[in-house]
Amino acid sequence: MSFPQKVKSTLWAIVNSMTSSMDKFVKNPEKDFTRDRKLGFLQLVRFFLCMESGCISHELLKYFYFLPDEVPTASAFIQQRAKLRPDTFLHILRQLNLRFPTQKLWGKYSLIAADGCEFNIARNPQDPSTFHPTSGRSKKGFNSIHTISLYDLLSKRYLDAIIQPGRRKNEFAALCQLIDRYIYGGSPVFVADRGFASYNVFAHALEKGCFFAIRAKDVNIKRLLAIGSLPSQMDRWAEVILTRSMAKKKRQHPELESLYRYICKTVSFDFITESSPEYRMRLRVVRFQIAEGVYENVITNLPEDEFSSEQIRHIYHLRWNQETSFRDLKHTIGTANFHAKSQEYIEFEILCRMTLYNFCTIIIMDTAIKKETGKWAYQVNLSMAIKICFAFLSDHMGPGNINDLISRYILPIRPDRTYARQLRFQVPASFAYRFV
């Protein structure tokens, strides 16, 4: 059995095994999927994983090979879909990752990026949790949902995700929750941008026994270190004692007055209680130059005997790989073309597409690229490789060596290329007018 066939059989084995414990994945175990239908539990989950960007009726036709007596209606799909719990697809995502262990830095550290990504959904001004009113981005307003996901930077896989309404997103809380429910073991290093820098996030990682490297603003570093200006380069440890009381007489360590930092009661911090009114933590602050007159700060707890400031800079630079993965997740995989309007069912599709992305990258990273002569090194054309893997999973291609086929489509690697990020609103594709 070839490696791609092993990955495919493993994915379907995970789905098949779920039928023996179906009670965990349906809303009403006593009734749901008890009758024999064209779209039973097994077929429904497999269809979700194979569904592309076309309208529901077209996707059903393709999945059932255009056999008139076998194809269920779109209405039947919608009714069956309502019986599933979102944990169904999170379970598949996690199990596939566990079956194929991720790569580690020096055989020990897992580099895991955390970042958010917005998806535009069908316009509905009556939903205040997702509707953004008229602004510079859209003259009519738009609806969106926000995902916060964990992405393994070395293995190029999504590990977990939380979906929130676009107007009620809370990235701090989401990252804390993702850290708390991290299941992959080892020594994870959570790498995140400055939107995730908070004492609560640091504390959750410390309590979990994890590492982190999170970018922070200058003003946050000044408050942390209690200094007025920052040097051009810095690598030092800082110890702080967090409290919600400004009364000096209540402090348990009055001799360490300079270490105390006040946290407002409106700011979330989960480890200060009546029985434990103070929380002590030790953080490492690294500051380095990235361009002429431009500096970045990273707050971490990585040991300095293993991670120099230059290595921390490199680790943070790798975080950009998650940003580029969002483009492939949205457009190459087709996640942006949803088949639902409600957040619950959109969550189904996002988790399915993340699983499909992982399925493809597991196969792609096992594909050897022949070294070409010339100026550049080469890499797999990810867009073409994903299309090939998709056809392989859906049984829409003949026999052949998948790795050889993938290796035929390659692109040169051009390092240090930069492009200005373009922030623009994109209208979601209509449910009916799609052709894939």
C-alpha positions as CSV (number, residue, x, y, z in Angstrom):
1,M,0.0,0.0,0.0
2,S,1.4,3.4,-1.0
3,F,1.6,6.2,1.5
4,P,-1.3,8.2,-0.1
5,Q,-3.5,5.1,0.1
6,K,-2.5,4.6,3.7
7,V,-3.6,8.2,4.5
8,K,-6.9,7.8,2.7
9,S,-7.7,4.4,4.3
10,T,-6.8,5.9,7.7
11,L,-9.2,8.8,7.2
12,W,-12.0,6.5,6.2
13,A,-11.2,4.1,9.0
14,I,-11.6,7.0,11.5
15,V,-15.0,7.8,10.0
16,N,-16.1,4.2,10.0
17,S,-15.1,3.8,13.6
18,M,-17.5,6.6,14.6
19,T,-20.5,4.5,13.7
20,S,-19.9,2.3,16.7
21,S,-20.1,5.3,19.0
22,M,-22.6,7.4,17.1
23,D,-24.3,8.6,20.2
24,K,-21.4,11.0,20.8
25,F,-21.9,12.7,17.5
26,V,-25.7,13.2,17.1
27,K,-28.1,15.5,18.9
28,N,-30.8,12.9,19.6
29,P,-29.2,9.4,19.9
30,E,-32.5,7.7,20.4
31,K,-33.9,8.8,17.1
32,D,-31.2,10.2,14.8
33,F,-30.0,8.0,12.0
34,T,-32.0,5.0,13.2
35,R,-33.8,4.6,9.9
36,D,-32.3,3.3,6.6
37,R,-31.8,6.3,4.3
38,K,-29.7,7.2,1.3
39,L,-27.8,9.7,3.5
40,G,-27.1,7.7,6.7
41,F,-24.5,8.8,9.2
42,L,-21.6,7.3,7.4
43,Q,-22.5,8.5,4.0
44,L,-23.3,12.0,5.3
45,V,-20.0,12.5,7.0
46,R,-18.1,11.1,4.0
47,F,-20.1,13.4,1.7
48,F,-19.1,16.4,3.9
49,L,-15.5,15.6,3.5
50,C,-15.7,15.2,-0.2
51,M,-18.0,18.2,-0.9
52,E,-16.5,20.9,-3.1
53,S,-17.7,24.5,-3.9
54,G,-20.7,23.7,-6.1
55,C,-24.3,24.0,-5.0
56,I,-25.7,21.2,-2.8
57,S,-27.6,19.5,-5.6
58,H,-24.6,19.4,-7.9
59,E,-22.4,18.1,-5.2
60,L,-24.8,15.3,-4.4
61,L,-25.0,14.4,-8.1
62,K,-21.2,14.1,-8.3
63,Y,-20.8,12.2,-5.0
64,F,-23.4,9.6,-6.1
65,Y,-22.0,9.4,-9.7
66,F,-25.1,10.9,-11.3
67,L,-27.1,7.7,-10.6
68,P,-30.8,8.8,-10.6
69,D,-32.1,6.2,-8.2
70,E,-29.2,6.8,-5.7
71,V,-29.0,10.6,-5.5
72,P,-30.8,12.1,-2.4
73,T,-32.3,15.6,-2.6
74,A,-30.8,18.7,-1.2
75,S,-33.7,18.8,1.3
76,A,-32.8,15.4,2.6
77,F,-29.2,16.6,3.1
78,I,-30.3,19.6,5.0
79,Q,-32.6,17.5,7.3
80,Q,-29.8,15.0,8.0
81,R,-27.2,17.7,8.5
82,A,-29.3,19.1,11.4
83,K,-28.9,15.9,13.4
84,L,-25.1,16.2,13.7
85,R,-23.1,17.9,16.4
86,P,-20.1,20.1,15.6
87,D,-17.9,17.8,17.7
88,T,-18.2,15.3,14.9
89,F,-15.8,17.0,12.6
90,L,-13.5,18.3,15.3
91,H,-13.1,14.6,16.3
92,I,-12.1,13.6,12.7
93,L,-9.6,16.6,12.5
94,R,-7.9,15.6,15.8
95,Q,-7.8,11.8,15.1
96,L,-6.2,12.3,11.7
97,N,-3.5,14.4,13.3
98,L,-2.9,11.9,16.0
99,R,-2.5,9.0,13.5
100,F,0.2,10.9,11.7
101,P,2.5,12.6,14.3
102,T,3.7,16.1,13.5
103,Q,7.3,17.2,13.0
104,K,9.2,18.7,15.9
105,L,12.0,21.1,16.2
106,W,15.1,19.3,17.5
107,G,12.8,16.3,18.0
108,K,11.2,18.0,21.0
109,Y,9.3,21.3,20.3
110,S,6.2,21.7,18.3
111,L,5.9,25.1,16.7
112,I,2.2,26.0,16.8
113,A,0.9,29.3,15.4
114,A,-2.3,30.8,16.6
115,D,-4.1,33.4,14.5
116,G,-7.6,34.6,13.5
117,C,-9.2,34.6,10.1
118,E,-12.5,36.1,9.0
119,F,-15.0,34.5,6.6
120,N,-17.8,36.5,4.9
121,I,-21.1,34.8,5.0
122,A,-24.6,35.4,3.6
123,R,-25.8,38.9,4.3
124,N,-28.3,39.1,7.1
125,P,-28.8,42.6,8.7
126,Q,-31.1,41.0,11.4
127,D,-28.2,39.2,13.0
128,P,-26.4,41.7,15.3
129,S,-23.7,39.1,16.2
130,T,-22.3,38.8,12.7
131,F,-23.6,41.9,10.8
132,H,-21.1,44.8,10.2
133,P,-23.0,48.0,9.3
134,T,-22.1,50.3,6.4
135,S,-18.4,51.3,6.5
136,G,-15.5,52.0,4.2
137,R,-15.2,48.3,3.5
138,S,-18.8,47.8,2.3
139,K,-21.6,50.3,1.4
140,K,-24.4,47.9,2.3
141,G,-22.8,46.2,5.3
142,F,-21.8,42.5,5.5
143,N,-21.9,39.5,7.8
144,S,-18.8,37.6,9.0
145,I,-17.7,34.9,11.3
146,H,-14.2,34.7,12.9
147,T,-12.1,31.7,13.4
148,I,-9.1,31.3,15.7
149,S,-7.1,28.3,14.9
150,L,-3.9,26.4,15.8
151,Y,-1.6,25.6,13.0
152,D,1.5,23.4,13.1
153,L,4.2,25.4,11.3
154,L,6.6,22.5,10.6
155,S,4.0,19.9,9.5
156,K,1.7,22.5,7.9
157,R,-1.5,21.3,9.5
158,Y,-4.5,22.7,11.4
159,L,-4.8,21.2,14.9
160,D,-7.8,22.9,16.4
161,A,-10.2,25.8,15.8
162,I,-12.8,27.9,17.6
163,I,-15.5,29.8,15.5
164,Q,-17.0,33.0,16.9
165,P,-19.5,35.6,15.5
166,G,-17.7,38.3,13.7
167,R,-19.0,41.1,16.0
168,R,-18.5,39.2,19.2
169,K,-15.1,37.7,18.7
170,N,-12.7,37.4,21.7
171,E,-9.3,36.2,20.6
172,F,-7.8,36.2,24.1
173,A,-10.5,33.9,25.4
174,A,-10.4,31.7,22.3
175,L,-6.6,31.2,22.6
176,C,-6.9,30.4,26.3
177,Q,-9.5,27.8,25.5
178,L,-7.4,26.3,22.7
179,I,-4.3,26.0,25.0
180,D,-6.4,24.4,27.7
181,R,-7.8,21.7,25.4
182,Y,-4.5,21.0,23.5
183,I,-4.2,17.2,23.3
184,Y,-1.1,16.5,21.2
185,G,1.4,16.3,24.0
186,G,5.1,17.0,23.7
187,S,6.5,20.5,24.2
188,P,4.3,22.9,22.2
189,V,5.5,26.5,21.6
190,F,2.5,28.8,20.8
191,V,3.5,31.6,18.4
192,A,1.1,34.5,18.0
193,D,0.9,38.1,16.9
194,R,0.5,41.1,19.2
195,G,-3.3,40.7,19.2
196,F,-3.0,37.8,21.5
197,A,-0.5,39.3,24.1
198,S,-2.2,39.2,27.5
199,Y,-1.3,38.1,31.0
200,N,-4.2,35.6,30.9
201,V,-2.9,33.9,27.8
202,F,0.6,33.7,29.4
203,A,-0.8,32.2,32.6
204,H,-2.9,29.6,30.7
205,A,0.2,28.4,28.9
206,L,2.3,28.4,32.0
207,E,-0.3,26.4,33.9
208,K,-0.5,23.9,31.0
209,G,3.3,23.5,31.0
210,C,3.6,24.9,27.5
211,F,5.9,27.5,25.9
212,F,4.9,30.6,24.0
213,A,6.5,33.4,21.9
214,I,4.0,36.2,21.4
215,R,4.6,39.6,19.8
216,A,3.8,42.6,22.0
217,K,3.5,46.4,21.4
218,D,6.0,48.8,22.8
219,V,3.5,50.2,25.2
220,N,2.9,46.7,26.7
221,I,6.6,46.1,27.1
222,K,7.1,49.4,28.9
223,R,4.3,48.6,31.3
224,L,5.6,45.1,31.9
225,L,9.2,46.3,32.6
226,A,8.1,49.6,34.2
227,I,10.5,51.7,32.1
228,G,10.0,54.8,30.0
229,S,11.9,54.0,26.9
230,L,13.1,50.8,25.1
231,P,16.6,50.0,23.9
232,S,17.2,48.9,20.3
233,Q,18.0,45.4,21.4
234,M,17.1,43.5,24.6
235,D,16.9,40.0,26.0
236,R,16.0,39.9,29.7
237,W,13.8,38.2,32.1
238,A,11.1,40.1,34.1
239,E,9.2,38.9,37.1
240,V,5.8,40.3,37.9
241,I,3.2,39.8,40.6
242,L,-0.4,40.3,39.3
243,T,-3.2,41.5,41.6
244,R,-6.6,43.1,41.3
245,S,-6.1,45.3,44.4
246,M,-4.3,48.6,44.5
247,A,-4.2,48.6,48.3
248,K,-0.5,48.2,49.3
249,K,-1.5,46.9,52.8
250,K,-3.1,43.9,51.2
251,R,0.1,42.8,49.4
252,Q,1.6,39.5,50.4
253,H,5.1,40.7,49.5
254,P,5.4,44.4,50.3
255,E,9.2,44.2,50.0
256,L,8.7,43.5,46.2
257,E,6.7,46.6,45.5
258,S,8.3,47.1,42.1
259,L,7.1,43.7,40.8
260,Y,3.4,44.4,41.3
261,R,1.1,45.0,38.3
262,Y,-2.5,45.9,38.7
263,I,-5.1,44.1,36.6
264,C,-8.5,45.9,36.3
265,K,-11.5,43.8,37.3
266,T,-13.0,44.2,33.8
267,V,-9.9,42.5,32.3
268,S,-10.1,38.7,32.2
269,F,-7.6,36.8,34.3
270,D,-8.6,33.3,35.4
271,F,-6.1,32.6,38.1
272,I,-6.7,35.3,40.7
273,T,-9.4,34.3,43.2
274,E,-10.3,35.2,46.8
275,S,-8.2,32.4,48.1
276,S,-5.3,33.3,45.7
277,P,-5.4,37.1,45.3
278,E,-1.9,37.2,43.7
279,Y,-0.4,35.5,40.7
280,R,3.4,35.4,40.1
281,M,5.0,34.8,36.7
282,R,8.4,35.1,35.1
283,L,8.6,36.3,31.5
284,R,11.4,36.7,29.0
285,V,11.3,39.9,26.8
286,V,13.2,39.8,23.6
287,R,13.5,42.9,21.3
288,F,15.3,42.9,17.9
289,Q,15.5,44.9,14.8
290,I,13.8,43.7,11.6
291,A,14.4,46.7,9.3
292,E,16.0,50.2,9.5
293,G,14.4,51.9,12.5
294,V,11.8,49.1,12.9
295,Y,11.8,46.9,16.0
296,E,9.7,44.0,17.3
297,N,9.1,42.7,20.8
298,V,8.4,39.1,21.7
299,I,7.3,37.9,25.1
300,T,8.3,34.3,25.8
301,N,9.2,31.7,28.4
302,L,11.6,29.8,26.2
303,P,14.9,29.0,27.9
304,E,17.8,31.2,26.8
305,D,20.2,28.3,26.9
306,E,18.3,26.6,24.0
307,F,16.8,29.6,22.2
308,S,18.8,32.7,21.4
309,S,17.2,35.9,20.5
310,E,18.0,35.2,16.8
311,Q,16.3,31.8,17.0
312,I,13.2,33.4,18.6
313,R,13.1,35.9,15.8
314,H,13.2,33.1,13.3
315,I,10.4,31.2,15.1
316,Y,8.2,34.3,15.0
317,H,9.0,34.8,11.3
318,L,7.7,31.3,10.6
319,R,4.3,32.4,11.9
320,W,3.6,34.0,8.5
321,N,3.2,30.5,7.1
322,Q,-0.2,30.4,8.8
323,E,-1.2,33.6,7.1
324,T,-0.5,32.1,3.7
325,S,-2.3,28.9,4.7
326,F,-5.5,30.9,5.2
327,R,-5.4,31.9,1.5
328,D,-5.2,28.2,0.5
329,L,-7.9,27.2,3.0
330,K,-10.3,29.9,1.7
331,H,-9.7,29.7,-2.0
332,T,-7.8,26.6,-3.1
333,I,-9.8,24.3,-0.8
334,G,-12.9,26.3,-1.3
335,T,-13.9,27.0,2.3
336,A,-15.1,30.5,1.4
337,N,-18.0,28.9,-0.6
338,F,-20.3,27.8,2.2
339,H,-23.5,25.7,1.7
340,A,-25.3,27.1,4.8
341,K,-26.2,30.4,6.5
342,S,-26.2,29.5,10.2
343,Q,-23.0,29.5,12.1
344,E,-23.4,26.0,13.4
345,Y,-23.4,24.4,9.9
346,I,-20.7,26.8,8.7
347,E,-18.6,25.4,11.5
348,F,-19.1,21.9,10.1
349,E,-17.7,23.0,6.8
350,I,-14.7,24.9,8.1
351,L,-13.6,21.9,10.2
352,C,-14.2,19.6,7.2
353,R,-12.1,21.8,5.0
354,M,-9.3,22.0,7.6
355,T,-9.4,18.2,7.7
356,L,-9.1,18.1,3.9
357,Y,-6.3,20.6,4.0
358,N,-4.4,18.3,6.5
359,F,-5.2,15.2,4.3
360,C,-3.5,17.0,1.4
361,T,-0.5,18.3,3.2
362,I,0.3,14.9,4.8
363,I,0.5,13.5,1.3
364,I,2.2,16.5,-0.2
365,M,5.0,16.6,2.4
366,D,5.8,12.9,1.6
367,T,6.3,13.8,-2.0
368,A,9.9,14.0,-3.2
369,I,10.7,16.9,-5.5
370,K,13.4,16.2,-8.1
371,K,16.2,18.7,-7.8
372,E,16.2,20.9,-10.9
373,T,19.2,22.6,-12.3
374,G,19.0,26.4,-12.5
375,K,18.8,29.4,-10.3
376,W,16.0,28.3,-7.9
377,A,15.1,25.4,-5.7
378,Y,11.6,24.0,-6.3
379,Q,8.5,23.2,-4.3
380,V,5.2,21.5,-5.0
381,N,2.5,23.6,-6.7
382,L,0.1,23.5,-3.8
383,S,-2.9,24.5,-5.7
384,M,-2.5,21.6,-8.2
385,A,-1.4,19.2,-5.6
386,I,-4.6,19.9,-3.5
387,K,-6.8,19.3,-6.6
388,I,-5.0,16.0,-7.2
389,C,-5.4,14.9,-3.6
390,F,-9.1,16.0,-3.7
391,A,-9.8,13.8,-6.7
392,F,-7.9,10.9,-5.1
393,L,-10.0,11.1,-1.9
394,S,-13.3,11.4,-3.9
395,D,-12.4,8.4,-6.2
396,H,-12.6,10.6,-9.2
397,M,-9.3,9.5,-10.7
398,G,-7.9,6.4,-12.1
399,P,-5.1,4.2,-10.7
400,G,-1.6,5.7,-10.7
401,N,1.1,6.9,-8.5
402,I,-0.2,10.0,-6.7
403,N,3.2,11.2,-5.6
404,D,4.6,11.1,-9.1
405,L,1.6,13.0,-10.4
406,I,2.0,15.7,-7.7
407,S,5.7,16.0,-8.4
408,R,5.0,16.9,-12.0
409,Y,3.6,20.3,-10.9
410,I,6.3,22.4,-9.2
411,L,7.1,26.1,-8.7
412,P,10.4,27.9,-7.9
413,I,11.0,29.0,-4.4
414,R,11.7,32.7,-4.3
415,P,12.6,33.7,-0.7
416,D,12.2,37.2,0.8
417,R,9.5,38.2,-1.7
418,T,7.0,40.6,-0.1
419,Y,3.6,42.0,-1.2
420,A,1.4,44.7,0.4
421,R,-1.6,43.1,2.1
422,Q,-4.8,44.1,0.4
423,L,-7.8,44.5,2.8
424,R,-11.0,44.4,0.8
425,F,-14.5,43.1,1.2
426,Q,-15.5,40.1,-1.0
427,V,-19.1,39.2,-1.5
428,P,-19.9,35.6,-0.6
429,A,-20.7,33.4,-3.6
430,S,-24.4,32.8,-4.2
431,F,-25.6,29.3,-3.2
432,A,-27.1,28.6,-6.6
433,Y,-24.7,30.2,-9.1
434,R,-21.6,28.1,-8.8
435,F,-19.8,25.9,-11.2
436,V,-16.9,23.7,-10.1
